Amino acid sequence: MERRAMMFFAFLLVASAAAGLAGRLGIPGMAGRAACMRWGMAAALVFFGTDHLLTPERYLPMIPTFLPLHEQIVFLTGLCELAGAAGLLARRTRRLAGIMLAVYFVCVFPANVKNALDGLSVDGLPAAAWYYWVRLAFQPVAIWWALRAAEVIGSRPRPERRSAAAAARSAVPWGTVSGR
Protein backbone atom coordinates (compact mmCIF):
# COMPACT_ATOMS: atom_id res chain seq x y z
CA MET A 1 0.00 0.00 0.00
CA GLU A 2 1.07 3.54 -0.57
CA ARG A 3 0.55 4.23 3.11
CA ARG A 4 3.29 1.66 3.69
CA ALA A 5 5.56 3.65 1.41
CA MET A 6 5.16 6.73 3.61
CA MET A 7 5.64 4.51 6.64
CA PHE A 8 8.98 3.47 5.13
CA PHE A 9 10.34 6.97 5.76
CA ALA A 10 8.93 7.14 9.28
CA PHE A 11 10.46 3.72 10.01
CA LEU A 12 13.74 4.89 8.47
CA LEU A 13 13.89 7.92 10.76
CA VAL A 14 12.93 6.05 13.93
CA ALA A 15 15.40 3.21 13.27
CA SER A 16 18.17 5.72 12.49
CA ALA A 17 17.44 7.59 15.72
CA ALA A 18 17.55 4.29 17.64
CA ALA A 19 20.92 3.50 16.04
CA GLY A 20 22.15 6.95 17.06
CA LEU A 21 21.10 6.28 20.65
CA ALA A 22 22.84 2.91 20.53
CA GLY A 23 25.98 4.66 19.27
CA ARG A 24 25.86 7.11 22.16
CA LEU A 25 25.61 4.16 24.52
CA GLY A 26 28.85 2.83 23.06
CA ILE A 27 27.53 -0.04 20.97
CA PRO A 28 30.16 -0.81 18.31
CA GLY A 29 29.33 -0.03 14.69
CA MET A 30 26.69 2.56 15.55
CA ALA A 31 28.88 5.64 15.85
CA GLY A 32 28.60 8.37 13.26
CA ARG A 33 25.85 9.74 11.10
CA ALA A 34 26.44 7.40 8.15
CA ALA A 35 26.36 4.34 10.43
CA CYS A 36 23.05 5.45 11.97
CA MET A 37 21.61 6.10 8.52
CA ARG A 38 22.88 2.73 7.33
CA TRP A 39 21.29 0.81 10.22
CA GLY A 40 18.06 2.77 9.84
CA MET A 41 17.81 2.06 6.13
CA ALA A 42 18.73 -1.59 6.60
CA ALA A 43 16.02 -2.02 9.25
CA ALA A 44 13.40 -0.36 7.05
CA LEU A 45 14.42 -2.42 4.02
CA VAL A 46 14.26 -5.68 5.98
CA PHE A 47 10.83 -4.84 7.36
CA PHE A 48 9.28 -3.76 4.08
CA GLY A 49 11.17 -6.25 1.91
CA THR A 50 9.75 -9.02 4.07
CA ASP A 51 6.31 -7.44 3.76
CA HIS A 52 6.64 -7.55 -0.04
CA LEU A 53 7.25 -11.29 0.16
CA LEU A 54 4.58 -12.09 2.74
CA THR A 55 1.75 -9.84 1.51
CA PRO A 56 2.34 -9.06 -2.17
CA GLU A 57 -1.31 -8.11 -2.71
CA ARG A 58 -0.60 -4.82 -0.92
CA TYR A 59 1.86 -3.83 -3.62
CA LEU A 60 0.22 -5.19 -6.77
CA PRO A 61 -2.02 -2.11 -7.34
CA MET A 62 1.09 0.08 -7.47
CA ILE A 63 2.65 -1.69 -10.46
CA PRO A 64 2.11 0.26 -13.70
CA THR A 65 -0.17 -1.66 -16.06
CA PHE A 66 2.30 -1.50 -18.95
CA LEU A 67 4.66 -3.79 -17.03
CA PRO A 68 4.16 -7.57 -17.26
CA LEU A 69 4.48 -10.12 -14.46
CA HIS A 70 3.20 -8.00 -11.58
CA GLU A 71 3.51 -10.74 -8.96
CA GLN A 72 7.08 -11.44 -9.97
CA ILE A 73 7.95 -7.74 -9.85
CA VAL A 74 6.64 -7.46 -6.29
CA PHE A 75 8.61 -10.58 -5.32
CA LEU A 76 11.77 -9.24 -6.99
CA THR A 77 11.43 -5.82 -5.32
CA GLY A 78 11.15 -7.54 -1.95
CA LEU A 79 14.32 -9.50 -2.65
CA CYS A 80 16.08 -6.32 -3.80
CA GLU A 81 15.19 -4.61 -0.53
CA LEU A 82 16.48 -7.54 1.53
CA ALA A 83 19.69 -7.78 -0.51
CA GLY A 84 20.20 -4.02 -0.23
CA ALA A 85 19.87 -4.19 3.56
CA ALA A 86 22.41 -6.99 3.81
CA GLY A 87 24.73 -5.24 1.38
CA LEU A 88 24.68 -2.00 3.35
CA LEU A 89 25.70 -3.75 6.54
CA ALA A 90 28.63 -5.64 5.02
CA ARG A 91 31.69 -3.41 4.72
CA ARG A 92 32.90 -5.09 1.50
CA THR A 93 29.61 -4.55 -0.35
CA ARG A 94 28.44 -1.30 1.26
CA ARG A 95 29.29 1.10 -1.56
CA LEU A 96 27.90 -1.19 -4.27
CA ALA A 97 24.73 -1.73 -2.22
CA GLY A 98 24.24 2.01 -1.81
CA ILE A 99 24.61 2.61 -5.54
CA MET A 100 22.30 -0.29 -6.40
CA LEU A 101 19.70 0.91 -3.88
CA ALA A 102 19.81 4.37 -5.46
CA VAL A 103 19.18 2.72 -8.84
CA TYR A 104 16.39 0.66 -7.28
CA PHE A 105 14.69 3.78 -5.89
CA VAL A 106 14.88 5.36 -9.36
CA CYS A 107 13.36 2.21 -10.89
CA VAL A 108 10.36 2.17 -8.54
CA PHE A 109 9.66 5.86 -9.21
CA PRO A 110 7.24 5.11 -12.09
CA ALA A 111 4.98 3.27 -9.65
CA ASN A 112 4.87 6.37 -7.48
CA VAL A 113 4.13 8.58 -10.48
CA LYS A 114 1.31 6.20 -11.50
CA ASN A 115 -0.19 6.47 -8.04
CA ALA A 116 -0.01 10.27 -8.09
CA LEU A 117 -1.56 10.56 -11.57
CA ASP A 118 -4.21 7.85 -11.28
CA GLY A 119 -4.78 7.41 -7.58
CA LEU A 120 -5.60 3.97 -6.30
CA SER A 121 -8.79 2.14 -5.51
CA VAL A 122 -7.24 0.16 -2.68
CA ASP A 123 -9.02 0.02 0.65
CA GLY A 124 -7.22 1.81 3.44
CA LEU A 125 -5.45 4.43 1.33
CA PRO A 126 -5.99 8.15 1.86
CA ALA A 127 -8.51 9.69 -0.52
CA ALA A 128 -6.68 13.04 -0.75
CA ALA A 129 -4.82 13.52 -4.03
CA TRP A 130 -2.10 15.62 -2.36
CA TYR A 131 -0.93 12.56 -0.45
CA TYR A 132 0.34 10.86 -3.62
CA TRP A 133 2.11 14.00 -4.83
CA VAL A 134 3.86 14.49 -1.50
CA ARG A 135 5.04 10.88 -1.73
CA LEU A 136 6.93 11.73 -4.94
CA ALA A 137 9.02 14.31 -3.08
CA PHE A 138 10.41 11.58 -0.83
CA GLN A 139 11.93 9.56 -3.67
CA PRO A 140 15.02 11.79 -4.02
CA VAL A 141 15.42 11.59 -0.24
CA ALA A 142 15.54 7.79 -0.44
CA ILE A 143 18.17 7.98 -3.20
CA TRP A 144 20.29 10.44 -1.22
CA TRP A 145 19.88 8.40 1.98
CA ALA A 146 21.09 5.19 0.31
CA LEU A 147 24.16 6.92 -1.13
CA ARG A 148 24.97 8.74 2.11
CA ALA A 149 24.44 5.65 4.28
CA ALA A 150 26.83 3.72 2.05
CA GLU A 151 29.32 6.59 2.22
CA VAL A 152 29.28 7.00 -1.54
CA ILE A 153 28.57 10.71 -1.02
CA GLY A 154 29.13 13.08 1.86
CA SER A 155 31.91 11.22 3.61
CA ARG A 156 35.26 12.82 4.25
CA PRO A 157 38.23 11.11 2.68
CA ARG A 158 40.35 9.36 5.27
CA PRO A 159 43.97 10.45 5.43
CA GLU A 160 46.46 7.93 4.16
CA ARG A 161 48.32 6.04 6.81
CA ARG A 162 52.03 6.06 6.23
CA SER A 163 54.67 4.06 7.96
CA ALA A 164 57.00 5.85 10.33
CA ALA A 165 59.90 5.21 7.90
CA ALA A 166 57.99 6.81 5.00
CA ALA A 167 57.13 9.80 7.17
CA ALA A 168 60.79 10.19 8.20
CA ARG A 169 61.97 9.98 4.57
CA SER A 170 59.56 12.66 3.49
CA ALA A 171 60.69 14.90 6.37
CA VAL A 172 64.29 15.00 5.06
CA PRO A 173 64.81 17.98 2.74
CA TRP A 174 65.65 17.14 -0.85
CA GLY A 175 69.32 17.17 -1.70
CA THR A 176 70.65 16.32 1.74
CA VAL A 177 72.27 13.02 2.44
CA SER A 178 71.76 11.59 5.89
CA GLY A 179 74.83 10.78 7.89
CA ARG A 180 77.09 13.53 6.48
N, C-alpha and C positions, 0 to 999 in steps of 0.2 A: 504494500500500500504506500501511497505517497506520504501519508502521515509517518510511516516508518522511515522514509527518507529524511524527513525533518528531524525525526528522533535520532537519526544517525549522528547529526551534528551536536545535539544535546548530549548524547552518550559520549561522543568524542571529547567534548569539553569536560564533562564530569570525570571520565576516566583519566584524562590528562592532569586534572587537578589532583586526583587521588595519587597519581604517580609522583606529582610534585611534592605532595605531603610525605609520601614514602621516602623520597629523596632527602627531604629535610630531616627525617628520622634516621637517616644514615643507611638506608637499604641500598646495597650495591646495584649499580646499573640504572639508578633512577635520578642521578644528579644531572642537572642541566636542562635547559629548555627543550633541546632537540630530543633528549631521552624521554622526557615527559610526553612530548608530542607523539613520539614513536610508540610508547606504551599505550597512550590513549587511542591512537589510530588502530593499533593492533587489536585492542580489546573490542572496539566498535566493529572492525572487520570480522572478527571471529563471531561475534554475536549475530550480526546481520547476514554474514555468509552462511552460517548454520541455519538461520531462518529461511534463506533462499532454498536450501536443500530440504528442509522439513515441511515448509508450507509454501510451495511454489505458486499456488493459486493466488496468493496475495500480490505477486509480481507480474503475473501474466497480462493483466489489463494495461500495464505500462509499456509493453513491447509494441513498437510501431508495426502496423499491419503489413507494411511492405516487406518486413523481414520474415523468412520462413522459420520453421522449427522453434516455436515459442518456448515450449517446455525445455528443450535442450539449451536454449539461450539462458533461461533462468538458472538451470543447473550449472552451466558453465560460469555464469557470473558469480554464483555462490562459491564455486571452486576457486575462481580468481581472487575473491575476497579472502578466502582462507589462505591461499598461497601467498598473497600479498602480506598478510599479517605475519606469517612465519618468516617470510623473506626480510621483513623489516627488523625482526628481532635477532636475526643471525648476522653477525658482523660482516661475514664474507659476501653476503648477498644483499645487504642493506641498500646500497646505492642503486643496484639494478632493480630491486623491488620498488623503491621510490619512483624511479623513472617509469616502470611498467604500471604502477598504480596511477600515476599521472595520465598515462595513455589510456588506461581503463576508464578513468573518470571522464576523459574526453569522449570515449566511445559510448558511454551510457548517456551522454548529453542529449542525443536525439529523443530518447524516451522522455526526458524531462521537458523538452520542447513540445513533444506531442501532448503531454499532459496539460501544459499551459495553453496550447492552442485549442485543444478539443475538450479538455476537462475529462473526467471519468465518471462512469456510472457504477462505481463500486461503493457498496454500503460502508459507512463509517468514515468516508472522506469528507473534508470540509466542502461546503457548497460554494464558498466565496471564490471567485475567479482570481483575486489578488494572491491567494495562497500559492497557486501554481507558478505565478510569475516571480514571487519572492524566492521560491525554491530554486529557480534558475540562477539567482545571484549567488547561491552557495556553491555552485559547481566550481568556479575558479578558486574558492577557498579550499575545497577538497584537493584540488590539484596542487596548490601552493603548500598545503599541509603535508601532503605525501612527500613532496620534494624537500621540504624543510626538515621533516622528521627523519628522512634518510640522509640528511646532511649533504644533499646535492646542491642546494642553494643556502645561502645565509650563514654558513659556518666559516669560521676564521681558519685560514691555513695554519697548520701546526708548524712551528719552527723545526728545521732539520736538526737532528741530534748528531753531533760530531764527536768523534773520539777525542780524548785529551791530547793525543799526539797530533791529530789534525789541527786542533785549535792552537797548539803550541807552534806548529809549522807556519800557520797563517799569521801568527803574531810577530814572526821574525821579519824585519824589513827586507825588501828585495835588495839583492846585491851584497848583503853581508854574509859572511861565512862563519858559522858557529865554531867556536874553539880558537879563534885567532885574535 
